[in-house]
Amino acid sequence: MKAVDARALINDIEGHLLLTAARREGRAAAERFTAPLHWLTDGQREELERRFEREYLTLARDSWRRSTERAGELRGEYEARYRGLRRRLLAGWLVACAALTAAGVLFLRLTGNMSL
């Protein structure tokens, strides 16, 4: 199995586990919501719980989608900043090398050990 296939499989499993946990949470929240509503018939209670769970999952998916979008935005920002830092570090390193080389040449000229 390729690393890409393995990662995709892991992502799928994580997604299913996350969805299962959200469904379980939605059901529990729906049951807590309908518990004090004693006047509901069993059918009404089940319908209300189904609707509540469906809405809970919709909200969870929207939240996940927004989190994913924001994570992508942050990744782009951090990558751009990293590239800028890397460019500045390289430029600084090149300037330092040029300065050291110039200092070395100047030193050798001043000491008479080099003739250009």
C-alpha positions as CSV (number, residue, x, y, z in Angstrom):
1,M,0.0,0.0,0.0
2,K,1.3,3.4,-0.9
3,A,1.8,6.1,1.7
4,V,-0.8,8.3,-0.1
5,D,-3.3,5.4,-0.1
6,A,-2.7,4.8,3.6
7,R,-3.1,8.4,4.4
8,A,-6.4,8.6,2.5
9,L,-7.6,5.5,4.3
10,I,-6.7,7.0,7.7
11,N,-8.5,10.2,6.7
12,D,-11.6,8.2,5.8
13,I,-11.5,6.3,9.0
14,E,-11.1,9.5,11.0
15,G,-14.0,11.1,9.2
16,H,-16.3,8.1,9.9
17,L,-15.3,8.1,13.6
18,L,-15.9,11.9,13.8
19,L,-19.3,11.6,12.1
20,T,-20.3,8.6,14.4
21,A,-19.3,10.6,17.5
22,A,-21.2,13.7,16.3
23,R,-24.3,11.5,15.6
24,R,-24.0,10.0,19.1
25,E,-23.7,13.5,20.6
26,G,-26.6,14.8,18.5
27,R,-28.8,11.9,19.7
28,A,-27.9,12.5,23.3
29,A,-28.5,16.2,23.0
30,A,-31.9,15.5,21.4
31,E,-32.9,13.1,24.2
32,R,-31.9,15.7,26.8
33,F,-33.9,18.3,24.9
34,T,-37.1,16.3,24.7
35,A,-36.8,14.7,28.2
36,P,-38.7,17.5,30.0
37,L,-41.4,17.6,27.3
38,H,-43.7,15.1,28.9
39,W,-46.8,16.1,26.8
40,L,-45.2,14.8,23.6
41,T,-46.4,11.5,22.2
42,D,-43.8,8.9,21.4
43,G,-44.1,9.6,17.7
44,Q,-43.7,13.3,18.2
45,R,-40.8,12.8,20.5
46,E,-39.0,10.6,18.0
47,E,-39.7,13.1,15.1
48,L,-38.4,16.0,17.2
49,E,-35.3,14.0,18.2
50,R,-34.7,13.1,14.5
51,R,-35.0,16.7,13.5
52,F,-32.8,17.9,16.3
53,E,-30.1,15.3,15.5
54,R,-30.2,16.3,11.8
55,E,-29.8,20.0,12.7
56,Y,-27.0,19.1,15.1
57,L,-25.2,17.3,12.4
58,T,-25.7,20.1,9.9
59,L,-24.3,22.6,12.4
60,A,-21.3,20.3,13.1
61,R,-20.6,19.9,9.4
62,D,-20.7,23.6,8.9
63,S,-18.4,24.1,11.8
64,W,-16.0,21.5,10.4
65,R,-16.1,23.1,6.9
66,R,-15.3,26.6,8.4
67,S,-12.5,25.1,10.4
68,T,-11.1,23.4,7.3
69,E,-11.3,26.6,5.3
70,R,-9.6,28.6,8.0
71,A,-6.9,26.0,8.4
72,G,-6.2,26.3,4.7
73,E,-6.1,30.0,4.9
74,L,-3.7,29.9,7.9
75,R,-1.5,27.3,6.1
76,G,-1.2,29.6,3.1
77,E,-0.3,32.6,5.3
78,Y,2.3,30.6,7.3
79,E,3.8,29.1,4.1
80,A,4.1,32.6,2.6
81,R,5.7,33.9,5.8
82,Y,8.1,30.9,5.9
83,R,9.2,31.6,2.3
84,G,9.8,35.2,3.1
85,L,11.8,34.3,6.2
86,R,13.8,31.8,4.2
87,R,14.6,34.4,1.5
88,R,15.7,36.9,4.1
89,L,17.9,34.3,5.8
90,L,19.5,33.4,2.5
91,A,20.0,37.0,1.6
92,G,21.6,37.6,5.0
93,W,23.8,34.6,4.7
94,L,25.0,35.7,1.2
95,V,25.7,39.2,2.5
96,A,27.7,37.8,5.5
97,C,29.7,35.5,3.1
98,A,30.4,38.5,0.8
99,A,31.5,40.6,3.8
100,L,33.7,37.9,5.2
101,T,35.3,37.3,1.7
102,A,35.9,41.0,1.3
103,A,37.4,41.3,4.8
104,G,39.6,38.3,4.0
105,V,40.8,39.8,0.8
106,L,41.4,43.2,2.5
107,F,43.3,41.5,5.3
108,L,45.5,39.6,2.9
109,R,46.2,42.7,0.9
110,L,47.0,44.7,4.0
111,T,49.4,42.0,5.3
112,G,51.0,41.7,1.9
113,N,50.3,38.0,1.5
114,M,48.3,38.4,-1.7
115,S,48.8,40.4,-4.8
116,L,45.9,41.1,-7.1
